[in-house]
Amino acid sequence: MIRSSTVKIDWDDITRVQKDPPAPVKARTSRDQAYLIVLAGSAMGEMYKLARNPTVIGRGQDADVRIIDEGVSREHCEIAIAGESMVLRDLGSTNGTFCQGARIDRHVLEDGDKILVGSSTVLKFTYHDSLDEIFQRQMYESALRDDLTKTFNKKYFTDRLESEHAFAMRTKTPLSLIVFDLDHFKEVNDTHGHPAGDEILAGVARVISTLIRAEDVFARVGGEEFGVICRSTDSAQAQAVAERMRLTVANHKFQVEGKTIPIAISAGTASIPDPHIVDPQALVAAADQALYEAKRTGRNRVCVWRAP
């Protein structure tokens, strides 16, 4: 059962989940750059360079570090340079800004400090040089991304679907899921070979990535099957998005070794609120049923799940 209560952060647990023991704090050099790393929350693993002074953190479109989790204000807090120090300051947020477990108005940050914004997002403040940054980004990519398509992987998709479903239920806002796969993909592999099939999958992922919002979650959930979680999107909007995806793929010229390979997709959508969809698993099942209907009725089309 998904609970709708506020997530409680155990600071000892947050420390323990890090894969490597904390390194000793080193003296900063001119190469060192300040960063925020998301330890918990929907953007877990993301890394943000604090390149602006000040750097505003919040859920608003103009925030330098945009966090769209529950309880985050539009302009929640900021980090600014003050002499030789970096200072965290709350910007009058509704739910407050916490550092090392204590609510703060203004706090001089130390390397390794952990910042809580909203109900579930934990940020780690740290200094890195360029090699540290490359390593951290590679760790993020390998943990959360599919190697071939660079979309999110199935585990991340499943985790986010649970949190997005819980958020939609608490806030009484719509949530939609689009699932799609490539039509006759086995024929592509059989005719052109598996390397060509891999290029097609990666190409379709690149095309779809240009059509979705930053807050949507686009993931590879099977061999040639993908899912898109669309926050604050109702059934009609999801159908329009899926149809745009279908048309764009159908009209795109996918080329492998100089050959154009026509590709089409079938898609199914499901949305809440819906009294028949009570949990994330039911949302997935409904979208899968709609996808099956699209396949059954001729492929290269979008079907919307309707309650029987």
N, C-alpha and C positions, 0 to 999 in steps of 0.2 A: 504494500500500500504506500502511495506517495503522500507524505505528510506535508501540510501547507504551512507549518510553523516556521519561524525564522531560524535559519541555520546558525548553530552555535559553533564558534571557532575555538578549537583547542590549540593554543600557540605551541605547546610541546609537540602535538601531532604534526603541525605544519613544519616544524623543524625536522622531525623524524622522516617525513616523506621525501626529503631531498636525497638524491641518489648518492651523493658524495658528502663526506663530513665537511663542515665549513672550513675553508682555508683561513690561516691566520691573516688578520688585517694587515695589508702591506702599505708602505708609504706611497702616497700618490705621486705620480710623475706627470709630466706634461702630456704624455700619451693617454692618460686615463680619462675616461668619459663616464659620466653618470648615466645609469639606466634604471628602469623599472622592469622587473620580471614578474609576470602573473603566476603566483603559486596556487591559487584557487579561484574558481569562477569560470564563467563561460569561455573566456579567452585564455584559459590555463596554458602556460608555456610560452605565451607571446612575450616579446621583448621590445621595450620602447626606449629609444635614445632620448635623453632629456636635452634636446638641442635648442630649445627656446627659453628665454628668460623673461617672465616666468613661464612655466609649463603648466597649463590648466588641465585638470583631470575631471571628467564628468561624462554625462550621457548626452549632452547637447551636440548638435552637428558641428559646432565650432570648437569643441574641446580638442586640445592637442593630443591627449590620451583619452580615447573614447571608450568608456565602459558602459555597456547597456544593461547591466544586471539590475535586479530589483533593489530599490532603496538608494540608488545613486542619483544625486541631484544633477541638474543640467550643468552647473558649474559647482562641483563638489569641493575641490580643494586645489591648491597649486603648490608647486615647488619652485623656489627662486634662489638665485645666487645672492649671498650676503657676505661679502668679503671672501674669505677662504672657505666658507661653509655653504651648505645647501640647506634651505629652510623649508619645512612643510607647514602650510598654513591652511586652516579650514576657511571656506568661503561662505559661511553661513548655511551650510548644508542642512537638510531636514533631519537626517539621522546621525550626523556627526562624523568626524574623522578620528580614527584610532591608530595609535602607533605603539607597538610593543604591548598591546592590551589596554592602554590607557587613552581616554578621550583627550584630544588636544585642540587648542586654538592655534598655537604656534610651537614648532618643535625643530630643533637643530638635528638634522639627520646624521646618523653614523652608518658606515658601511655594514650592510646586513640587516638594517632595521626593516621590520615588517609592518605594513600599513593596511588597515582594514577600511574599505569604503563600501557602503551599502551593507546588505545582510550577508554576503558570501564571497566577496572579492578580496583576496589578499595579494598585495603587491610587495615585492622585495626590492628595497633600494640598495644599489650596489655600484661599484666602480669597476669598469673593464677597460682593457686595452683592445686593440683591433683583433688580436688573435682570440682573446676571450669571447668577443662578440661573435666571431665566426663559429666557434665551438658551440656556444649557447644556441645559435640559430640552427645549427646542424642537429643538435639534440632535440630541439623543438620539432623540426621537420620529421625526423625519424620516429618520434614518439606519436605524433598526431596525424601525419600525412601518409597517403598512399604513394608508394615509390613511383609507380608508373604515371599516374594521372595528376599527381600533386594536389588532388582534392583531399578532404579529410578522410580518415579511415573509418571503418565500421564501428570500432569501439568508441571513438570520439562522437560519432553520429548518435549512437545509442545513449551515451551519457547526456549529450545536449538535448536530445528529444525528451528525456525525462525531466530535465530542468526547465525546458521551454513549456512543456505541458503543465508542470506545476505552476509556473509563472502565469500562464494563460488562465488557469483555473482560479488562482488567487485574485487576479486583476480583472477577471471577467472580460478578457479581450480575445479576439479570434486567433486561431493558430491553424496553419494549413501544412500538409505534407504532400509533396509531389514525388512520385517514384516513376522512373522511366528506364527502359532498356533499349538496346539497339535491335532493330528488326533483322532477322535472318543473319545474325552475326556469325553463326557457325559456318555459313556459306562463305563469308569473307575469309575466315581462317582456312577453310578447306581449299578455296580457290587461289588465294594470294599468299597463304602462309601465316603462321602465328606472329612473326615479327611485324608483318603488315597490319595484322589485327591489333597489335599493341599500339602501333602508330595511330590507327584510327581511334582507339579508345582515348589516347592522350589528346588527339585533335578534337574530338567531341567535347572532352572536358574543358579544353581551352575556349571553345566556342560558347559553351553554356556559361562559363565563368564571366563572360562579358555581359550577360543578360540579367544577373542577379545582384541584389544589394549587398552591401558590406555586412549587414546584420543577418543575412540569410546564411544557412549552413549547408554547404554543398559537399556531398560525400559519395565515395564509391562503396556500395554496400554488398556487392557481389561481383561475379566475373564481368558481365557487361551491364550490370544494374547500378543505378545511381539514385540518390535521394536528395531532396532539397527541403529543408525546414524553413518555413516562411512565417516569421513572427508578425503579429498584427495584420494578418492577411485572411480575408474571408473566402468563402467558397468560389464566388464569382471572380474575385481577383486572382485566386490560385489557378482557376481554369484559364484565365487570360494569359497568365505567365507561362503556363505549360504549353498553351497553343503557340505562343511566341517562340518558345524553345523548339517546338516541333517544326515550325515553318523555317526557322533559321537553320536548323540542321539539314532539313530537306533541300534548302536552296544553296547550301555551302558545297563548294567543290573540294572534297578531300582527295589529296593526291599522295600516292606512295610510289616512289621510283618512277615518276613521270606518268603514272597511270591515275586517271580519275576514277574513284570508287564511290558510287552513289550510296548514301547512307540515310536511313530513316529511323525515327524512334517512335515508340508507343509510350503513352504516359497515363497514369491514374492519379487522381487527387482525392484527398479526404480532408475534412475540416472540423474543427470544434468552434463554438459550442454545438454539441449534438448529443441528445440524451442516450443514444446508442453507443457512443464512444466515451468510455469511462476511464481509460488509462492509455498510456503511450502504446502498449501492445495492440490495443484495439484500433488505434489510429493507423498503425502500420498495416494491420490486417485489412482494414477498410481500403486503404490506398492500393494494397496489393490486389484486392478483388477488382478494383476499378481498372488496374493495369491489365489484369487477366481478361476483363471484358473488352478492352481496347484490342488485345491480341485476337480474341475470339471473333470479333466483328470486322476484322480485315487489316489490322495493323496501321501504322502511320496515322494515328489519331489519338485524341485525348478523351478519356472517359472520367466522369465525376461519380464518386460513390454516393449512392442514395440508400437510405434505410429500407429494408424489405417491407 
